[in-house]
Amino acid sequence: MNLPYYISWSKQKNAPVFEIESVDGIKVKTSNGHELIDMSSISYQAHFGHNHPIIIKHIKEQLDTIPMSSPKGIYPHKNQATLDLLAYMKKEDGKIFYTTSGAESVENALKIARDITKKKIVLARKNSYHGATLGALSATGDWRNPAHMTPEGWVVRIPEPRELDSLKKTRDVILKNNPDNIAAIIIETITGGNGVYSATNEWWLGIRSLCDEFNILLIMDEVVCGFERTGAAFGYMHYPQAVNPDLICLAKGISGGMVPFGAVWTSLKIAQYYEENLLCCGLTNYAHPLGLAAMRGVLEIVQNAEFQKNLKLVEKIFKSELEKLKNSILVKEIRVKGMLCAIDLTKTIDNKKFIENGLYLVSQTNRLILAPPLIITKSELEVGIQKIFEVLKGEE
Ligand SMILES: Cc1ncc(COP(=O)(O)O)c(C=O)c1O
């Protein structure tokens, strides 16, 4: 197919694409008559399906009132929506900087951390993705980093949490690179697209205490985990409060993918610093009214009792249905946290096979990443997992 625009992360010749004719809840209809169950929320952003009426209602209302961006403009929804977000995060003592994407959130969190500490180096994990802008990509450790020759020395890798003596080795990395040069540690609260790995309480508390000891800021990347994805409103809620991040990056679920939007939460201490110091960060589309409108829709949905009831049910079903996949000899390991799951396979299966069997899902070499829309019903979820099982069986 000869397209006049690029397809992301792909060789353009024969890039993997699918044509969308229409969308309906958790389903995508393709132009060749296929109906696909979306088992990955496209790129982990369609938390509330593809056309949730509450989000659409808020966006439409906003279009009829104040639709245009105005970074310094103040209007009622901007204040109240932000207060509602802070309350939902249980982080009322901090302050929000709005962005237009996950990468922009990471980018601004890194800039703020470097500005506040007057230090330059950022620590990050190898097994990570933080976005495609130059700063976020520097922090990223996966296959997407080396191709772009990100600036040397900006980022230093720390060991994975599951490595033996991980905390001790992290301490050694800090000492080796001189703590006076290290501004921040950025970590996905639960690794998303790179395999759904959670670290232990002990590891997180150890990281926090290293941050305190060496005056390093802790940035949690919640771009995937945020907004109910992992069995809690946010990933950090799984860990002791004492872990206490200094900055939190949000995107994806914040607008359910319906408007490009993101946010960075910063601690009270950081907010106080900028009372008297210049915040040298900004975007033309800062706190865009349509992004805020989508976010208001999201906050309304996630606090709805029926939504929460269904979510608790499908989280349980997800876990039990996934167990059935272990009846395929192709399944090596399954890691699941709420409605996020990685399935490691013994071989790579062409994504086309899933599409042909009525499924949209993310697959990377021999791994599937599932993140079904959180509004999926029990029966839709059962059908989705059964369809994955059929593909696996057909490939044995
Ligand atoms: C953990 C994490 N952080 C940041 C990003 C970047 O978000 P965006 O693609 O909205 O820039 C992603 C995207 O997948 C992500 O998974």
The ligand as a Gaussian input file, in Angstrom:
#p B3LYP/6-31G(d) Opt

LIG

0 1
 C        5.497000       3.984000      29.849000
 C        5.364000       4.943000      28.705000
 N        5.813000       6.199000      28.852000
 C        5.704000       7.115000      27.881000
 C        5.130000       6.783000      26.665000
 C        5.051000       7.802000      25.576000
 O        3.739000       8.184000      25.375000
 P        3.292000       8.879000      23.996000
 O        3.346000       7.837000      22.953000
 O        1.911000       9.397000      24.303000
 O        4.243000       9.989000      23.748000
 C        4.650000       5.485000      26.459000
 C        4.034000       5.099000      25.183000
 O        3.717000       3.970000      24.914000
 C        4.780000       4.536000      27.501000
 O        4.380000       3.269000      27.333000

